[in-house]
């Protein structure tokens, strides 16, 4: 069997990982990430938003490099560009809020416990001004 061009360039897993979101979770946030219609100019059809969301969540959960996305996800540049655009548009925060509300309505959140992690929030020169 021959390897695809992408599998030769990519060090990522060739195994297909499980979906990051259930269908129920996706339906709750799908309207935030609409698929774009095909271009009138033609060209390759865009990958679906769900495919990109799944690829982005895989990178975020695993801590892997973008270039290590398994081949069945959209290309790393595609996922990265959509991640950047959706982050700038505030869509991740809106999706998170919807999913959190759903968990809260089901009584799946214990509001008596909380964790704050400042690992990635550096205090310049040791303190704020």
DRENDO-1510 file (C-alpha; in Angstrom, 1 decimal, always signed):
<recs>
REC; n; res; u; v; w
REC; 1; UNK; +0.0; +0.0; +0.0 .
REC; 2; UNK; +1.2; +3.5; -0.8 .
REC; 3; UNK; +1.2; +6.3; +1.7 .
REC; 4; UNK; -0.5; +9.5; +1.0 .
REC; 5; UNK; +1.5; +12.7; +0.7 .
REC; 6; UNK; +0.1; +13.9; +4.0 .
REC; 7; UNK; +0.9; +10.7; +5.9 .
REC; 8; UNK; +4.6; +11.0; +4.8 .
REC; 9; UNK; +4.8; +14.6; +6.1 .
REC; 10; UNK; +2.8; +14.0; +9.3 .
REC; 11; UNK; +4.1; +12.4; +12.4 .
REC; 12; UNK; +0.6; +12.1; +13.9 .
REC; 13; UNK; -1.4; +8.9; +14.6 .
REC; 14; UNK; -2.8; +7.0; +11.7 .
REC; 15; UNK; -5.6; +5.6; +14.0 .
REC; 16; UNK; -8.9; +7.4; +13.8 .
REC; 17; UNK; -9.6; +9.0; +17.2 .
REC; 18; UNK; -13.0; +9.1; +18.7 .
REC; 19; UNK; -15.2; +12.1; +18.2 .
REC; 20; UNK; -14.7; +14.9; +20.7 .
REC; 21; UNK; -18.4; +15.9; +20.7 .
REC; 22; UNK; -21.5; +13.8; +20.9 .
REC; 23; UNK; -24.2; +14.5; +18.2 .
REC; 24; UNK; -26.3; +16.1; +21.0 .
REC; 25; UNK; -23.5; +18.4; +21.9 .
REC; 26; UNK; -22.8; +19.3; +18.3 .
REC; 27; UNK; -26.5; +20.1; +17.7 .
REC; 28; UNK; -26.5; +22.5; +20.6 .
REC; 29; UNK; -23.7; +24.6; +19.1 .
REC; 30; UNK; -23.8; +23.8; +15.3 .
REC; 31; UNK; -25.5; +27.1; +14.4 .
REC; 32; UNK; -22.5; +29.0; +15.8 .
REC; 33; UNK; -20.3; +27.3; +13.2 .
REC; 34; UNK; -22.3; +27.3; +9.9 .
REC; 35; UNK; -20.9; +25.6; +6.8 .
REC; 36; UNK; -20.1; +28.0; +4.0 .
REC; 37; UNK; -21.8; +27.4; +0.7 .
REC; 38; UNK; -19.5; +26.3; -2.2 .
REC; 39; UNK; -17.8; +29.1; -4.1 .
REC; 40; UNK; -19.3; +30.3; -7.3 .
REC; 41; UNK; -15.7; +30.2; -8.7 .
REC; 42; UNK; -15.5; +26.5; -8.2 .
REC; 43; UNK; -12.6; +24.8; -6.6 .
REC; 44; UNK; -12.3; +22.3; -3.8 .
REC; 45; UNK; -15.3; +22.2; -1.5 .
REC; 46; UNK; -14.6; +23.4; +2.0 .
REC; 47; UNK; -14.5; +20.9; +4.8 .
REC; 48; UNK; -17.5; +21.0; +7.1 .
REC; 49; UNK; -17.4; +23.0; +10.3 .
REC; 50; UNK; -18.0; +19.9; +12.4 .
REC; 51; UNK; -14.9; +18.2; +10.9 .
REC; 52; UNK; -12.8; +21.3; +11.7 .
REC; 53; UNK; -14.3; +21.7; +15.3 .
REC; 54; UNK; -13.5; +18.0; +15.9 .
REC; 55; UNK; -9.9; +18.5; +14.7 .
REC; 56; UNK; -9.4; +21.6; +16.7 .
REC; 57; UNK; -10.8; +19.9; +19.9 .
REC; 58; UNK; -8.5; +17.0; +19.2 .
REC; 59; UNK; -5.4; +19.3; +19.2 .
REC; 60; UNK; -6.6; +21.1; +22.3 .
REC; 61; UNK; -7.3; +17.9; +24.3 .
REC; 62; UNK; -4.2; +16.1; +23.3 .
REC; 63; UNK; -1.8; +19.0; +23.3 .
REC; 64; UNK; -0.4; +17.8; +20.0 .
REC; 65; UNK; +1.1; +20.1; +17.4 .
REC; 66; UNK; -1.2; +21.2; +14.6 .
REC; 67; UNK; +0.9; +19.3; +12.1 .
REC; 68; UNK; +0.3; +16.1; +14.0 .
REC; 69; UNK; -3.5; +16.1; +13.3 .
REC; 70; UNK; -4.5; +12.6; +12.2 .
REC; 71; UNK; -5.1; +12.5; +8.4 .
REC; 72; UNK; -8.8; +11.9; +8.6 .
REC; 73; UNK; -9.3; +15.5; +10.0 .
REC; 74; UNK; -9.1; +18.5; +7.7 .
REC; 75; UNK; -5.6; +19.7; +7.0 .
REC; 76; UNK; -3.7; +21.4; +9.9 .
REC; 77; UNK; -3.7; +24.8; +8.2 .
REC; 78; UNK; -7.4; +24.6; +7.6 .
REC; 79; UNK; -8.1; +23.7; +11.2 .
REC; 80; UNK; -5.7; +26.4; +12.5 .
REC; 81; UNK; -7.2; +29.1; +10.3 .
REC; 82; UNK; -10.8; +28.3; +11.4 .
REC; 83; UNK; -9.6; +28.1; +15.1 .
REC; 84; UNK; -8.1; +31.6; +14.7 .
REC; 85; UNK; -11.2; +33.1; +13.0 .
REC; 86; UNK; -13.6; +31.5; +15.4 .
REC; 87; UNK; -11.5; +32.6; +18.4 .
REC; 88; UNK; -11.4; +36.2; +17.1 .
REC; 89; UNK; -15.2; +36.1; +16.6 .
REC; 90; UNK; -15.8; +34.8; +20.2 .
REC; 91; UNK; -17.5; +31.6; +19.1 .
REC; 92; UNK; -15.6; +29.3; +21.4 .
REC; 93; UNK; -16.8; +31.3; +24.5 .
REC; 94; UNK; -20.4; +31.2; +23.2 .
REC; 95; UNK; -20.2; +27.4; +22.5 .
REC; 96; UNK; -18.7; +26.8; +26.0 .
REC; 97; UNK; -21.5; +28.8; +27.6 .
REC; 98; UNK; -24.2; +26.8; +25.9 .
REC; 99; UNK; -22.7; +23.5; +26.8 .
REC; 100; UNK; -22.1; +24.7; +30.4 .
REC; 101; UNK; -25.7; +25.8; +30.7 .
REC; 102; UNK; -26.9; +22.3; +29.5 .
REC; 103; UNK; -24.7; +20.6; +32.1 .
REC; 104; UNK; -26.0; +23.0; +34.8 .
REC; 105; UNK; -29.6; +22.3; +33.9 .
REC; 106; UNK; -28.9; +18.6; +34.3 .
REC; 107; UNK; -27.3; +19.1; +37.7 .
REC; 108; UNK; -23.9; +17.9; +36.5 .
REC; 109; UNK; -21.9; +20.9; +37.9 .
REC; 110; UNK; -20.9; +21.1; +41.5 .
REC; 111; UNK; -20.7; +24.9; +42.0 .
REC; 112; UNK; -19.1; +24.4; +45.5 .
REC; 113; UNK; -15.9; +23.3; +43.8 .
REC; 114; UNK; -13.8; +25.4; +41.5 .
REC; 115; UNK; -10.2; +25.3; +40.2 .
REC; 116; UNK; -8.2; +28.3; +39.0 .
REC; 117; UNK; -5.0; +27.6; +37.1 .
REC; 118; UNK; -2.7; +30.6; +36.6 .
REC; 119; UNK; +0.0; +28.5; +34.9 .
REC; 120; UNK; -0.3; +30.4; +31.7 .
REC; 121; UNK; -1.0; +33.8; +33.2 .
REC; 122; UNK; +2.3; +35.3; +33.9 .
REC; 123; UNK; +2.6; +38.3; +36.3 .
REC; 124; UNK; +5.1; +40.6; +34.7 .
REC; 125; UNK; +7.8; +41.7; +37.2 .
REC; 126; UNK; +6.0; +39.7; +39.9 .
REC; 127; UNK; +2.8; +41.8; +40.4 .
REC; 128; UNK; +0.3; +44.0; +38.7 .
REC; 129; UNK; +0.7; +47.7; +38.8 .
</recs>
